[in-house]
Amino acid sequence: MQPGNGTQISEFILLGFSEDPELQPLIFGLFLSMYLITVLGNLLIILAVSSDSHLHTPMYFFLSNLSLVDICFTSTTIPKMLVNIQTQRKAITYAGCITQIYFLILFSVLDVFLLTVMAYDRFVAICHPLHYMVIMNPRLCGLLVLVCWITSILNSLLQCLMALRLSFCENLEIPHFICELNQIIQLACSDTFLNNMVMYFAAVLLGGGPFAGILYSYSKIVSCIRGMSSAQGKYKAFSTCASHLSVVSLFYCTTLGVYLSSAAIQSSHSSETASVMYTVVTPMLNPFIYSLRNRDIKQALKTFFVKETTNRPVVLRL
């Protein structure tokens, strides 16, 4: 096959999960349900935080940002897949593929950064409770979120600019339901050494670095909890970070575990499973983890819906 110029490519073909026509309605219904649950659950968290003044704290400020990112993260991939299934068309334009890669990298890195910032927030709250509101002031919280966005945008832009220099062969079939950077690099006919180096360096730096920060924060948290004399104080301190620890474990364990297994057996189905885990399953479960284990969120939602019900105008019938 003769290599072609990447700028002349019109579209890629997303092969998806299965070509069996009988499975398409099942796949469509499953992913549509998961997408709606993800959007609704995360919107409820944003609604609860914004409507209750008691939740206008650094922890819930970061949580509402995480929920917003999760909505955007899932919306980057699932709607396009649902459209392809419904229209029975598997093509995605070259520009559309690069755009999807850009936002996929952007929101995945943002997820990692926000989880790291939330770990630092819990560290300050538990280990330095008297100085918590002074350290985690609104200016610092806004600055932390801004730095997360800027870093994620620059990294995503770099990765996509590197992808634009690639040339491709005649085989433009992606054995996946989304455009991922590593899939595009594997299809390239040109030299991909620099692309792979940048991709793996960014993965180690922007994935491993925050993970090390999370581990450090929780090591300090554990030390502080062990130093408490009251059993009730220990339980209260641990309960404030239990939800965050669950989300971090879910995100990293599913992503690393499934990707390492897929790399070991070199299976496209394992790679698809990994993508589903971190692009769909984790954002869908986050609202359940935070709402089921958090009385403040449940109380805020209950108060909001009760207020909306009582404020609804009554129509008098004569």
Sequence and secondary structure as in RCSB ss.txt:
>XXXX:A:sequence
MQPGNGTQISEFILLGFSEDPELQPLIFGLFLSMYLITVLGNLLIILAVSSDSHLHTPMYFFLSNLSLVDICFTS
TTIPKMLVNIQTQRKAITYAGCITQIYFLILFSVLDVFLLTVMAYDRFVAICHPLHYMVIMNPRLCGLLVLVCWI
TSILNSLLQCLMALRLSFCENLEIPHFICELNQIIQLACSDTFLNNMVMYFAAVLLGGGPFAGILYSYSKIVSCI
RGMSSAQGKYKAFSTCASHLSVVSLFYCTTLGVYLSSAAIQSSHSSETASVMYTVVTPMLNPFIYSLRNRDIKQA
LKTFFVKETTNRPVVLRL
>XXXX:A:secstr
   B GGG  EEEE  S   TTTHHHHHHHHHHHHHHHHHHHHHHHHHHHH GGG SHHHHHHHHHHHHHHHHHH
TTHHHHHHHHHHT  EEEHHHHHHHHHHHHHHHHHHHHHHHHHHHHHHHHHHSGGGHHHHT HHHHHHHHHHHHH
HHHHHHHHHHHHHHT  B S  EESSSS  HHHHHHHB S  HHHHHHHHHHHIIIIIHHHHHHHHHHHHHHHHH
HT S HHHHHHHHHHHHHHHHHHHHHHHHHHHHHHHHHHHT HHHHHHHHHIIIIIHHHHHHHHHHHT HHHHHH
HHHHHHHHHHTS      
